[in-house]
Amino acid sequence: MTETAIDNTFNGHSMVGTLERVLVCSPRSAGWDQPERAARWKELGFAHAPDFVTAQSQHEALCHELEAAGAEVIQLPPADDLSLDAVYAHDASFATDKGLIVLRPGKTNRMPEGAHHGAFCVRIAIPMKAKIIAPGTAEAGDMVWLDAKTLLIGRGYRTNAEGIRQMWDLLAPRGIEVLSAPLPHGGGPGECLHLMSMISLLDERTALVDLPWLAVETVELLQARGFKFIEIDRSERETLACNVLALGKNRLLAIEENRKTNARLREAGFDVRTFSGSELCVNGGGGPTCLTRPLLRL
């Protein structure tokens, strides 16, 4: 395969381009239907014991919306060492224009996921360029491309200073500016709080935000770069209203239950598509962006 052909199958450096290719991990692949894995729901921070049938149905609805938007949806195969959290496929790897960076999640049960992402992507002709190693931790839910040359990384309980330093070492030689953003304590180490829990980019200059939870320096940075904000309805914070996936061309994918925030997005001129996320998203704390690992945007 020529370099040009390979380049047309993957890239990174954008959160808002038209989504063409995306990796997902279904509840079935993550073992939600296996009693021994499902029994660990409490220690993994789920709100209640998972309902596999409902979650799988909601995941199929998610995939239908992705395909209807024109994306090729690729399913990660099952593996014995995946946990329920593997369904949130965004976090364990990071796509760049040169290939995949395998991350090292800050949540111990998620550490095997990165290796599966890397090995599977190599099988579909996406090179694995590097991986984060101990003592660094890094999850892609903390990483936001502000533009093709600027990556903002949240420093918190899932991504530490060493993980950010390693990302800087990998990307700075390629002309990428890597910036660090402090994250709040929130509910503590056991709660899934990423930078993308508080901000989702909708297009090149618009961000959906949970403004009270963003650090002052992050707000000032975004404003200095010309971003305008749409705030979530705060009554929908616990149902992950800030977690919205940009599909490109003014289209968004959001959780159906967040009707007030979705109405604000529509009023702002966005085409909002939805799926029910009561079991798949809210139970485990991961919305549309968390459920998807974009591999190609144009």
KOLGU-34211 format. One line per 4 residues: number of its first residue (from 1); their letters; for each residue x, z, y of N, C-alpha, C. Coordinates in Angstrom, 3 decimals, m for minus. Example, Ala and Ser with C-alpha at 12.3 -4.5 7.8 and 13.67 -1.06 7.14 Angstrom:
2
1	as	13.190 7.800 m5.690 12.300 7.800 m4.500 13.200 7.800 m3.300  12.850 7.080 m2.250 13.670 7.140 m1.060 12.900 7.870 0.030
***
This chain:
298
1	mtet	0.846 0.000 m1.191 0.000 0.000 0.000 0.881 0.000 1.240  0.584 m0.868 2.187 1.391 m0.954 3.393 1.113 0.240 4.291  2.048 0.487 5.243 1.863 1.611 6.155 0.603 1.434 6.989  0.324 0.179 7.398 m0.878 m0.085 8.182 m2.131 0.265 7.401
5	aidn	m2.153 m0.111 6.112 m3.315 0.190 5.281 m3.480 1.687 5.098  m2.346 2.397 4.880 m2.419 3.842 4.717 m2.945 4.489 5.984  m2.441 4.035 7.137 m2.866 4.612 8.402 m4.362 4.445 8.627  m4.962 3.426 8.021 m6.387 3.193 8.184 m7.251 4.059 7.266
9	tfng	m6.620 4.841 6.412 m7.377 5.705 5.507 m7.381 7.161 5.949  m6.537 7.527 6.910 m6.490 8.911 7.358 m5.889 8.982 8.753  m6.190 10.067 9.435 m5.526 10.421 10.682 m5.942 11.834 11.055  m5.531 12.265 12.238 m5.927 13.566 12.761 m5.941 13.486 14.274
13	hsmv	m5.660 14.614 14.953 m5.454 14.653 16.402 m6.734 14.442 17.210  m7.895 14.510 16.588 m9.157 14.413 17.324 m10.219 15.247 16.622  m11.048 15.909 17.433 m12.195 16.648 16.905 m13.496 15.903 17.164  m13.434 14.789 17.923 m14.670 14.204 18.434 m14.794 12.695 18.215
17	gtle	m13.774 12.050 17.663 m13.899 10.630 17.364 m14.959 10.383 16.307  m15.340 9.130 16.128 m16.357 8.787 15.135 m15.872 9.148 13.739  m16.628 9.989 13.049 m16.238 10.475 11.731 m16.423 9.377 10.692  m15.313 8.990 10.041 m15.331 7.898 9.071 m15.090 8.358 7.634
21	rvlv	m14.371 9.441 7.462 m13.997 9.898 6.116 m13.862 11.411 6.150  m14.462 12.097 5.163 m14.487 13.546 5.209 m14.468 14.124 3.797  m13.712 15.197 3.626 m13.630 15.914 2.358 m14.561 17.119 2.400  m15.321 17.318 1.322 m16.193 18.482 1.212 m15.994 19.120 m0.159
25	cspr	m16.436 20.366 m0.286 m16.403 21.079 m1.565 m17.786 21.675 m1.784  m18.500 21.180 m2.759 m19.878 21.628 m2.988 m19.908 23.048 m3.559  m21.036 23.745 m3.426 m21.162 25.044 m4.096 m20.883 24.953 m5.592  m21.263 23.829 m6.221 m20.982 23.674 m7.650 m19.476 23.649 m7.892
29	sagw	m18.720 22.903 m7.083 m17.267 22.848 m7.255 m16.618 24.193 m6.958  m17.209 24.957 m6.035 m16.666 26.268 m5.676 m17.117 27.375 m6.630  m17.951 27.030 m7.612 m18.343 28.002 m8.628 m19.467 28.939 m8.250  m20.323 28.537 m7.306 m21.449 29.388 m6.937 m22.430 29.561 m8.093
33	dqpe	m22.371 28.659 m9.076 m23.263 28.754 m10.234 m22.634 29.525 m11.391  m21.453 30.090 m11.187 m20.761 30.828 m12.235 m20.887 32.330 m11.966  m21.532 33.072 m12.842 m21.822 34.483 m12.576 m20.605 35.328 m12.217  m19.454 35.068 m12.874 m18.282 35.896 m12.600 m17.748 35.675 m11.180
37	raar	m17.893 34.474 m10.666 m17.468 34.229 m9.277 m18.525 34.723 m8.297  m19.772 34.446 m8.593 m20.851 34.866 m7.700 m20.894 36.381 m7.543  m20.454 37.106 m8.581 m20.497 38.566 m8.542 m19.557 39.155 m7.497  m18.637 38.349 m6.979 m17.660 38.845 m5.999 m18.164 38.684 m4.564
41	wkel	m19.418 38.344 m4.379 m19.916 38.004 m3.045 m19.685 39.101 m2.027  m19.848 40.351 m2.426 m19.738 41.451 m1.466 m18.311 41.612 m0.977  m17.342 41.565 m1.888 m15.945 41.732 m1.471 m15.448 40.557 m0.635  m16.109 39.403 m0.739 m15.733 38.238 0.061 m16.412 38.218 1.421
45	gfah	m17.301 39.179 1.656 m17.930 39.283 2.962 m19.223 38.512 3.120  m19.821 38.061 2.009 m21.111 37.380 2.083 m22.199 38.401 2.414  m23.263 37.925 3.036 m24.347 38.827 3.434 m25.186 39.290 2.252  m25.312 38.425 1.233 m26.081 38.773 0.044 m25.603 37.909 m1.126
49	apdf	m26.047 38.238 m2.306 m25.674 37.462 m3.490 m26.094 36.006 m3.302  m25.221 35.060 m3.627 m25.529 33.653 m3.356 m26.642 33.104 m4.232  m27.454 32.266 m3.623 m28.505 31.531 m4.321 m27.968 30.113 m4.525  m27.459 29.834 m5.714 m26.786 28.556 m5.957 m27.715 27.369 m5.741
53	vtaq	m28.917 27.423 m6.263 m29.822 26.268 m6.186 m30.108 25.901 m4.737  m30.395 26.910 m3.912 m30.672 26.641 m2.501 m29.431 26.129 m1.789  m28.291 26.763 m2.051 m27.047 26.352 m1.393 m26.667 24.924 m1.761  m26.810 24.578 m3.036 m26.460 23.221 m3.472 m27.388 22.195 m2.822
57	sqhe	m28.661 22.531 m2.730 m29.611 21.633 m2.083 m29.268 21.436 m0.609  m28.906 22.514 0.066 m28.534 22.406 1.476 m27.237 21.617 1.645  m26.311 21.764 0.713 m25.066 20.995 0.784 m25.349 19.506 0.589  m26.246 19.182 m0.316 m26.614 17.774 m0.512 m27.259 17.203 0.742
61	alch	m28.039 18.029 1.451 m28.629 17.576 2.714 m27.541 17.342 3.761  m26.549 18.232 3.797 m25.387 18.035 4.681 m24.715 16.704 4.396  m24.429 16.436 3.123 m23.746 15.196 2.746 m24.593 13.977 3.095  m25.893 14.097 2.935 m26.786 12.992 3.306 m26.667 12.685 4.798
65	elea	m26.623 13.708 5.633 m26.498 13.497 7.069 m25.142 12.875 7.420  m24.091 13.316 6.742 m22.767 12.734 6.987 m22.745 11.254 6.621  m23.325 10.926 5.474 m23.359 9.529 5.038 m24.253 8.695 5.945  m25.371 9.255 6.384 m26.265 8.533 7.287 m25.579 8.224 8.611
69	agae	m24.607 9.067 8.979 m23.856 8.841 10.208 m22.716 7.845 10.005  m22.536 7.371 8.769 m21.534 6.351 8.492 m20.239 6.843 7.887  m20.170 8.117 7.513 m18.936 8.672 6.961 m18.875 8.509 5.445  m17.685 8.234 4.947 m17.427 8.298 3.508 m17.217 9.763 3.141
73	viql	m18.015 10.280 2.221 m17.943 11.687 1.826 m17.223 11.787 0.484  m16.136 12.544 0.453 m15.306 12.702 m0.737 m15.432 14.142 m1.222  m15.702 14.296 m2.504 m15.931 15.621 m3.077 m14.655 16.169 m3.711  m14.266 17.388 m3.333 m13.137 18.064 m3.965 m13.539 18.493 m5.375
77	ppad	m12.713 18.207 m6.383 m13.065 18.600 m7.750 m13.056 20.123 m7.934  m13.771 20.622 m8.929 m13.749 22.059 m9.212 m12.401 22.491 m9.762  m12.109 23.793 m9.651 m10.876 24.363 m10.194 m11.123 25.830 m10.509  m10.427 26.328 m11.522 m10.667 27.686 m11.994 m10.303 28.756 m10.970
81	dlsl	m9.348 28.463 m10.073 m8.896 29.492 m9.137 m9.543 29.377 m7.760  m10.592 28.573 m7.623 m11.328 28.528 m6.372 m12.343 29.671 m6.331  m12.605 30.171 m5.129 m13.610 31.220 m4.951 m14.820 30.642 m4.221  m15.827 31.476 m4.016 m17.018 31.034 m3.294 m16.662 30.437 m1.933
85	davy	m15.618 30.958 m1.295 m15.226 30.516 0.045 m14.734 29.075 0.095  m14.382 28.510 m1.054 m13.832 27.150 m1.060 m14.825 26.125 m0.538  m16.113 26.476 m0.522 m17.122 25.566 0.012 m16.858 25.260 1.484  m16.166 26.180 2.177 m15.842 25.980 3.593 m14.509 25.232 3.682
89	ahda	m14.588 23.937 3.398 m13.410 23.113 3.117 m12.521 22.860 4.323  m12.965 23.207 5.501 m12.192 22.903 6.705 m10.866 23.666 6.769  m10.846 24.892 6.254 m9.807 25.844 6.629 m8.470 25.707 5.928  m8.424 25.170 4.721 m7.221 25.258 3.903 m6.214 24.143 4.147
93	sfat	m6.571 23.137 4.937 m5.644 22.042 5.233 m5.904 21.538 6.636  m4.939 20.795 7.148 m5.019 20.325 8.534 m4.549 18.877 8.580  m5.425 18.001 9.064 m5.105 16.573 9.089 m4.357 16.195 10.356  m3.304 15.379 10.197 m2.564 14.830 11.326 m2.449 13.324 11.132
97	dkgl	m1.924 12.646 12.148 m1.757 11.202 12.043 m0.710 10.801 11.010  0.113 11.751 10.576 1.173 11.456 9.606 0.880 11.995 8.216  m0.232 12.667 8.046 m0.572 13.213 6.741 m1.124 14.613 6.849  m1.247 15.273 5.716 m1.909 16.571 5.622 m0.893 17.712 5.667
101	ivlr	m1.201 18.740 6.436 m0.445 19.989 6.387 m1.260 20.970 5.555  m0.659 21.492 4.500 m1.319 22.485 3.648 m1.131 23.852 4.287  m2.227 24.531 4.525 m2.186 25.809 5.217 m2.160 26.981 4.232  m1.896 28.156 4.765 m1.846 29.381 3.962 m2.853 30.360 4.567
105	pgkt	m4.080 30.375 4.033 m5.139 31.190 4.639 m4.794 32.667 4.716  m5.337 33.300 5.748 m5.123 34.725 5.918 m6.000 35.574 5.020  m6.966 34.966 4.362 m7.830 35.660 3.412 m7.272 35.404 2.012  m6.864 36.448 1.332 m6.069 36.324 0.104 m6.720 35.441 m0.950
109	nrmp	m8.019 35.583 m1.169 m8.677 34.808 m2.225 m8.684 33.312 m1.937  m8.374 32.912 m0.690 m8.415 31.500 m0.314 m7.050 30.809 m0.435  m6.015 31.563 m0.747 m4.684 30.971 m0.766 m4.527 29.803 m1.747  m5.181 29.794 m2.914 m5.028 28.636 m3.805 m5.621 27.341 m3.272
113	egah	m6.512 27.410 m2.296 m7.241 26.221 m1.855 m6.333 25.135 m1.291  m5.338 25.541 m0.519 m4.478 24.563 0.122 m3.790 23.639 m0.863  m3.303 24.202 m1.955 m2.620 23.390 m2.969 m3.563 22.352 m3.556  m4.826 22.726 m3.765 m5.803 21.770 m4.292 m6.086 20.665 m3.277
117	hgaf	m6.196 21.017 m2.007 m6.386 19.995 m0.973 m5.211 19.018 m0.967  m3.998 19.585 m0.973 m2.822 18.735 m0.907 m2.706 17.800 m2.087  m2.875 18.328 m3.305 m2.742 17.508 m4.507 m3.824 16.443 m4.568  m5.054 16.804 m4.195 m6.135 15.830 m4.254 m5.937 14.723 m3.224
121	cvri	m5.515 15.084 m2.028 m5.316 14.061 m0.998 m4.181 13.109 m1.355  m3.152 13.605 m1.996 m2.088 12.701 m2.466 m2.669 11.671 m3.435  m3.612 12.101 m4.268 m4.249 11.181 m5.225 m5.038 10.086 m4.526  m5.526 10.360 m3.318 m6.285 9.336 m2.598 m5.442 8.735 m1.464
125	aipm	m4.134 8.762 m1.644 m3.168 8.072 m0.765 m3.045 8.689 0.621  m3.271 10.000 0.721 m2.994 10.719 1.961 m1.790 11.621 1.703  m0.664 11.373 2.362 0.541 12.157 2.061 0.415 13.610 2.502  1.035 14.494 1.733 1.163 15.888 2.126 2.489 16.025 2.860
129	kaki	2.433 16.330 4.152 3.633 16.316 4.977 4.376 17.648 4.971  3.664 18.757 4.855 4.312 20.068 4.955 3.320 21.134 4.541  3.811 22.354 4.417 2.906 23.472 4.163 3.413 24.721 4.863  2.473 25.568 5.232 2.791 26.851 5.850 3.199 27.825 4.736
133	iapg	4.271 28.562 4.972 4.786 29.473 3.948 4.790 30.909 4.460  4.858 31.875 3.509 4.896 33.294 3.857 6.129 33.589 4.716  5.993 34.498 5.663 4.847 35.372 5.928 3.811 34.756 6.877  3.915 33.455 7.127 2.952 32.814 8.004 1.586 32.696 7.359
137	taea	0.543 32.866 8.144 m0.824 32.564 7.710 m1.448 31.650 8.764  m2.270 30.729 8.302 m2.905 29.786 9.221 m4.151 29.215 8.576  m5.237 29.178 9.337 m6.475 28.569 8.887 m6.931 27.569 9.941  m7.415 26.415 9.500 m7.763 25.344 10.428 m8.949 25.681 11.313
141	gdmv	m9.736 26.674 10.932 m10.810 27.122 11.795 m10.321 27.699 13.111  m9.024 27.998 13.170 m8.413 28.494 14.404 m7.751 27.389 15.214  m7.890 26.117 14.797 m7.129 25.031 15.422 m8.052 24.004 16.051  m7.852 23.758 17.336 m8.692 22.834 18.093 m7.802 21.846 18.841
145	wlda	m8.003 20.551 18.551 m7.316 19.505 19.319 m8.005 19.360 20.667  m7.326 19.725 21.744 m7.885 19.517 23.076 m7.778 18.053 23.485  m6.737 17.408 23.024 m6.556 15.957 23.128 m5.537 15.580 22.072  m5.150 14.315 22.012 m4.298 13.835 20.920 m2.899 14.443 20.941
149	ktll	m2.530 15.073 22.038 m1.183 15.633 22.165 m1.181 17.137 22.413  m2.345 17.781 22.332 m2.423 19.215 22.620 m3.268 19.921 21.571  m2.651 20.874 20.888 m3.342 21.651 19.857 m3.403 23.104 20.292  m4.612 23.641 20.374 m4.824 25.047 20.702 m5.083 25.807 19.406
153	igrg	m4.306 26.878 19.177 m4.432 27.662 17.942 m4.766 29.104 18.284  m5.845 29.612 17.695 m6.235 30.999 17.903 m5.391 31.945 17.074  m4.901 32.994 17.717 m4.135 34.020 17.009 m5.043 35.216 16.752  m5.272 35.507 15.475 m6.157 36.600 15.120 m5.826 37.123 13.742
157	yrtn	m6.859 37.533 13.002 m6.638 38.107 11.679 m6.415 37.050 10.610  m6.790 35.798 10.854 m6.630 34.738 9.857 m5.394 33.873 10.106  m4.981 33.740 11.356 m3.798 32.960 11.722 m2.883 33.861 12.535  m1.666 34.094 12.025 m0.769 35.020 12.708 0.283 34.283 13.544
161	aegi	1.105 35.047 14.241 2.106 34.464 15.136 3.095 33.600 14.364  3.464 34.010 13.158 4.407 33.226 12.362 3.784 31.906 11.927  2.505 31.918 11.589 1.844 30.669 11.241 1.815 29.706 12.412  1.565 30.234 13.610 1.566 29.386 14.802 2.955 28.848 15.068
165	rqmw	3.974 29.699 14.880 5.358 29.232 15.082 5.699 28.090 14.137  5.282 28.199 12.879 5.561 27.126 11.919 4.826 25.843 12.300  3.593 25.972 12.774 2.875 24.780 13.236 3.599 24.142 14.420  4.108 24.971 15.317 4.878 24.446 16.460 6.116 23.704 15.951
169	dlla	6.832 24.294 15.004 8.033 23.645 14.457 7.705 22.284 13.841  6.538 22.178 13.218 6.147 20.932 12.562 5.695 19.862 13.556  5.009 20.292 14.618 4.353 19.324 15.498 5.109 19.042 16.791  5.827 20.022 17.323 6.536 19.810 18.591 7.518 18.641 18.541
173	prgi	8.260 18.451 17.441 9.173 17.298 17.397 8.453 15.949 17.474  7.162 15.943 17.233 6.367 14.717 17.331 5.637 14.608 18.670  6.052 15.458 19.620 5.488 15.371 20.958 4.167 16.083 21.135  3.833 16.993 20.212 2.573 17.731 20.298 2.820 19.082 20.970
177	evls	2.035 19.388 21.988 2.099 20.690 22.631 1.202 21.654 21.849  1.791 22.734 21.345 1.047 23.730 20.583 0.896 24.979 21.438  m0.347 25.342 21.720 m0.650 26.490 22.562 m1.335 27.568 21.734  m1.112 28.826 22.091 m1.709 29.950 21.377 m2.813 30.575 22.219
181	aplp	m3.926 30.932 21.566 m5.049 31.575 22.243 m5.353 32.899 21.557  m5.379 34.019 22.277 m5.694 35.309 21.644 m7.160 35.367 21.246  m7.409 35.969 20.087 m8.783 36.133 19.607 m9.180 37.606 19.663  m10.462 37.896 19.831 m10.913 39.288 19.883 m10.932 39.939 18.502
185	hggg	m10.974 41.246 18.502 m11.087 42.005 17.250 m12.412 41.719 16.561  m13.470 41.585 17.346 m14.783 41.319 16.775 m15.180 42.390 15.768  m15.604 41.922 14.588 m16.015 42.839 13.536 m14.871 43.319 12.671  m13.630 42.976 13.034 m12.469 43.438 12.290 m11.979 42.439 11.266
189	pgec	m10.920 42.786 10.525 m10.277 41.858 9.591 m11.193 41.314 8.508  m12.214 42.053 8.134 m13.093 41.601 7.057 m14.114 40.567 7.487  m14.239 40.327 8.784 m15.222 39.370 9.284 m14.544 38.037 9.584  m15.214 36.939 9.277 m14.652 35.617 9.530 m14.838 35.269 11.005
193	lhlm	m13.788 35.452 11.788 m13.835 35.132 13.213 m12.695 34.177 13.527  m13.035 32.917 13.729 m12.054 31.896 14.083 m12.224 31.489 15.543  m11.232 30.790 16.072 m11.383 30.194 17.395 m12.612 29.293 17.423  m12.841 28.556 16.318 m13.985 27.648 16.260 m15.302 28.387 16.028
197	smis	m15.267 29.710 15.881 m16.500 30.502 15.913 m17.035 30.611 17.339  m16.138 30.331 18.316 m16.473 30.533 19.722 m16.463 29.251 20.538  m15.990 28.154 19.938 m15.935 26.897 20.660 m16.026 25.729 19.685  m16.866 24.765 20.004 m16.914 23.492 19.280 m16.839 22.380 20.322
201	llde	m15.900 21.461 20.160 m15.824 20.327 21.073 m16.897 19.315 20.700  m17.612 18.840 21.705 m18.715 17.897 21.506 m18.305 16.478 21.849  m17.477 16.333 22.859 m16.855 15.063 23.206 m15.540 15.390 23.907  m14.898 14.406 24.511 m13.562 14.621 25.064 m13.523 15.654 26.175
205	rtal	m14.639 15.949 26.817 m14.626 16.878 27.943 m15.801 17.854 27.946  m16.482 18.023 26.809 m17.602 18.959 26.741 m17.409 19.891 25.553  m17.608 21.185 25.788 m17.450 22.176 24.730 m18.683 23.061 24.659  m19.151 23.286 23.455 m20.173 24.298 23.196 m19.442 25.614 23.011
209	vdlp	m19.830 26.653 23.761 m19.057 27.896 23.739 m19.958 29.118 23.602  m19.387 30.152 23.006 m19.936 31.505 23.051 m19.088 32.224 24.097  m19.423 32.041 25.348 m18.536 32.359 26.460 m18.073 33.814 26.503  m18.936 34.811 26.258 m18.466 36.192 26.359 m17.349 36.541 25.362
213	wlav	m17.219 35.766 24.292 m16.223 36.077 23.276 m14.902 35.343 23.490  m14.856 34.402 24.398 m13.615 33.688 24.677 m12.736 34.512 25.613  m11.424 34.515 25.353 m10.482 35.196 26.231 m10.445 34.499 27.589  m10.182 35.268 28.642 m10.132 34.714 29.993 m9.139 33.566 30.063
217	etve	m7.972 33.737 29.469 m6.961 32.680 29.568 m7.401 31.393 28.863  m8.216 31.532 27.804 m8.727 30.337 27.121 m9.761 29.629 27.997  m10.638 30.398 28.627 m11.622 29.811 29.538 m10.917 29.084 30.676  m9.917 29.726 31.253 m9.190 29.121 32.375 m8.430 27.876 31.943
221	llqa	m7.865 27.900 30.741 m7.154 26.731 30.223 m8.096 25.543 30.073  m9.255 25.783 29.461 m10.221 24.704 29.263 m10.732 24.167 30.598  m11.009 25.063 31.529 m11.484 24.629 32.843 m10.413 23.817 33.568  m9.160 24.243 33.454 m8.073 23.526 34.113 m7.900 22.122 33.546
225	rgfk	m8.299 21.945 32.302 m8.191 20.632 31.660 m9.467 19.807 31.832  m10.395 20.301 32.609 m11.571 19.516 32.966 m12.744 19.618 32.021  m12.752 20.608 31.111 m13.884 20.755 30.200 m15.079 21.383 30.914  m16.253 20.877 30.606 m17.484 21.526 31.037 m18.086 22.226 29.826
229	fiei	m18.802 23.321 30.090 m19.318 24.163 29.024 m20.832 24.041 28.885  m21.276 24.071 27.636 m22.672 24.344 27.302 m22.658 25.653 26.524  m23.384 26.648 26.973 m23.393 27.937 26.284 m24.469 27.973 25.210  m24.157 28.618 24.110 m25.151 28.833 23.070 m26.212 29.806 23.570
233	drse	m27.364 29.801 22.943 m28.334 30.866 23.151 m27.811 32.076 22.380  m27.576 33.158 23.084 m26.887 34.301 22.464 m27.693 34.955 21.349  m28.988 34.738 21.325 m29.800 35.283 20.237 m29.477 34.594 18.914  m28.741 33.458 18.966 m28.415 32.694 17.762 m26.942 32.813 17.378
237	retl	m26.254 33.787 17.965 m24.836 33.993 17.638 m24.652 34.271 16.145  m25.481 35.136 15.585 m25.304 35.545 14.191 m25.669 34.436 13.203  m26.377 33.421 13.668 m26.691 32.284 12.803 m25.795 31.085 13.110  m24.631 31.380 13.711 m23.533 30.407 13.850 m23.888 29.238 14.765
241	acnv	m24.586 29.535 15.856 m25.018 28.467 16.757 m23.858 27.696 17.372  m22.694 28.348 17.486 m21.564 27.682 18.130 m20.837 26.730 17.179  m21.220 26.740 15.927 m20.544 25.914 14.931 m21.292 24.595 14.776  m20.829 23.582 15.502 m21.475 22.271 15.544 m20.412 21.204 15.299
245	lalg	m20.711 20.237 14.453 m19.762 19.188 14.100 m20.023 17.933 14.921  m19.016 17.476 15.656 m19.129 16.212 16.380 m18.959 15.047 15.399  m19.907 14.121 15.429 m19.877 12.938 14.564 m19.355 11.711 15.300  m19.162 11.845 16.620 m18.761 10.716 17.449 m19.965 9.987 18.013
249	knrl	m19.723 9.231 19.086 m20.781 8.428 19.726 m21.968 9.290 20.158  m21.653 10.475 20.685 m22.674 11.371 21.242 m23.565 12.015 20.183  m23.166 11.948 18.910 m23.961 12.513 17.826 m23.339 13.825 17.348  m24.202 14.780 17.014 m23.762 16.091 16.544 m24.523 16.455 15.278
253	laie	m23.886 17.310 14.453 m24.554 17.862 13.269 m24.576 19.372 13.416  m25.776 19.952 13.376 m25.949 21.375 13.644 m26.854 22.010 12.592  m26.873 23.336 12.577 m27.737 24.078 11.667 m29.161 24.072 12.227  m30.092 23.690 11.394 m31.495 23.528 11.798 m32.087 24.791 12.418
257	enrk	m31.699 25.949 11.891 m32.315 27.204 12.318 m31.991 27.580 13.769  m30.942 27.004 14.352 m30.550 27.355 15.726 m31.287 26.468 16.740  m32.588 26.616 16.779 m33.431 25.689 17.548 m33.219 25.787 19.062  m32.962 26.974 19.571 m32.795 27.125 21.018 m31.498 26.456 21.491
261	tnar	m30.415 26.686 20.761 m29.146 26.051 21.130 m29.225 24.543 20.936  m29.847 24.108 19.846 m29.988 22.673 19.600 m30.787 22.002 20.719  m31.784 22.708 21.235 m32.576 22.157 22.349 m31.703 21.986 23.589  m30.812 22.944 23.831 m29.898 22.816 24.977 m28.993 21.591 24.822
265	lrea	m28.527 21.361 23.615 m27.664 20.206 23.370 m28.427 18.897 23.580  m29.649 18.856 23.117 m30.462 17.648 23.323 m30.752 17.428 24.807  m31.006 18.518 25.522 m31.250 18.406 26.957 m30.016 17.874 27.682  m28.839 18.145 27.124 m27.585 17.662 27.716 m27.301 16.210 27.338
269	gfdv	m28.173 15.607 26.520 m28.038 14.196 26.203 m27.441 13.880 24.850  m27.251 14.897 24.007 m26.667 14.658 22.689 m27.743 14.371 21.641  m27.378 13.540 20.689 m28.217 13.224 19.535 m27.896 14.256 18.456  m28.767 15.220 18.279 m28.500 16.337 17.362 m29.224 16.115 16.045
273	rtfs	m28.441 15.970 14.963 m29.009 15.903 13.610 m28.841 17.285 12.989  m29.736 17.685 12.102 m29.685 19.040 11.562 m29.912 19.065 10.054  m29.521 20.171 9.449 m29.844 20.495 8.063 m30.027 22.000 7.987  m30.779 22.465 7.031 m30.990 23.902 6.882 m29.727 24.559 6.337
277	gsel	m29.306 25.655 6.996 m28.082 26.333 6.577 m28.296 27.795 6.269  m29.511 28.197 5.988 m29.817 29.608 5.779 m28.967 30.233 4.680  m28.785 29.526 3.582 m28.023 30.050 2.444 m26.584 29.563 2.464  m26.397 28.284 2.663 m25.064 27.675 2.600 m24.166 28.140 3.734
281	cvng	m24.712 28.285 4.920 m23.910 28.574 6.114 m23.948 30.053 6.498  m25.121 30.553 6.790 m25.236 31.888 7.363 m24.784 32.965 6.379  m25.089 32.816 5.115 m24.723 33.832 4.125 m23.217 34.065 4.078  m22.439 32.998 4.049 m20.990 33.138 3.941 m20.241 33.018 5.253
285	gggp	m20.956 32.732 6.350 m20.315 32.707 7.665 m19.599 31.429 8.003  m20.106 30.265 7.548 m19.440 29.004 7.870 m20.430 27.888 8.133  m20.340 27.256 9.295 m21.271 26.211 9.674 m20.776 24.809 9.360  m21.348 23.795 10.016 m21.018 22.395 9.701 m19.544 22.045 9.811
289	tclt	m18.853 22.594 10.831 m17.417 22.292 10.914 m16.673 22.934 9.753  m17.053 24.157 9.393 m16.380 24.862 8.297 m16.548 24.134 6.966  m17.683 23.481 6.778 m18.008 22.827 5.511 m17.322 21.475 5.335  m16.631 21.005 6.361 m16.075 19.656 6.345 m14.610 19.640 6.716
293	rpll	m13.811 18.857 5.970 m12.424 18.612 6.318 m12.309 17.130 6.719  m12.477 16.814 8.009 m12.361 15.418 8.429 m10.987 14.841 8.092  m10.975 13.626 7.542 m9.745 12.945 7.167 m9.486 11.699 7.986  m10.545 11.163 8.591 m10.391 9.938 9.402 m11.449 9.921 10.490
297	rl	m10.987 9.807 11.721 m11.868 9.590 12.866 m11.355 8.395 13.647  m12.259 7.590 14.175 m11.881 6.418 14.947 m12.449 6.503 16.364
***
